Amino acid sequence: MNSEIGHRDSPSGSVLELPASALPLMRSTGEFPEDLSLWMSVIDPDGDPVVLPDFDRAILPRVHRPDGAGGDCGATTLGFSLPNHNVVSFQLVFHPLIDIVNPFESSGWATRLWPNPPADLDITGHPVLDAVGGRALTKWFAAGGLSIGLQPGERWPNGPTGQALSKLRRATKPKP
C-alpha cells in the first residue's frame, strides 16, 4: 500500500490496472473497447451503516475464441476526496466477451457512466455507501486465472459454453 497517495502499488507501477493490450487499442482507434465499463459511487468513510446487496464475487476469466477475440480482464478503482469529506469512487472494468452485472448498480449504490451514461448526474444527491460498503464495492469482481475457450460469436457466461458449465455445476453440486 502506498500510504502517501492511498492506493495499492501494482507490479507495473501504474495505478491503472488494465491488460497491456487495452490502452494501445484505445490510442490507435480513438475509441473505447466495446467491453469497457465505468461506474461511479459515493462513499462516506464515517457514514451510517448501509444494507449491502447480496452478491457472489464475480471471477472474470481470460476468454478466447478461434477468431482471436477475447483476452485478459482488468480493473481498477480510483477514489477522489470531495469537499464534504466523502469520496467519489470510479470503477473501470475491462471485460472482453464477458457480460457482467454490477450488483451495486442494480441496488442503486453505483451509477454506470460508460457505456450509456445517464442524462443527468448529481453527485451531491447520489446514495452514499459507508466504509464497509466502499470496501465491498471494490471486491465484487476479480480477474481470475481461469481461461475459457468460447465458440465463434459467443460471450461468457450467457452463451452455450457458460450455460453447459452452469448445468454441470448444478448437477454435481451436493444436495443439502
Secondary structure as UniProt FT lines:
FT   TURN            3..6
FT   TURN            11..12
FT   TURN            20..21
FT   HELIX           22..29
FT   TURN            34..35
FT   STRAND          36..43
FT   TURN            45..46
FT   STRAND          58..64
FT   TURN            66..67
FT   STRAND          70..71
FT   STRAND          74..81
FT   TURN            83..84
FT   STRAND          87..94
FT   TURN            96..97
FT   HELIX           103..106
FT   TURN            107..108
FT   STRAND          111..114
FT   HELIX           123..125
FT   STRAND          128..129
FT   HELIX           131..137
FT   TURN            138..139
FT   STRAND          141..149
FT   TURN            152..153
FT   TURN            157..158
FT   HELIX           160..172
//
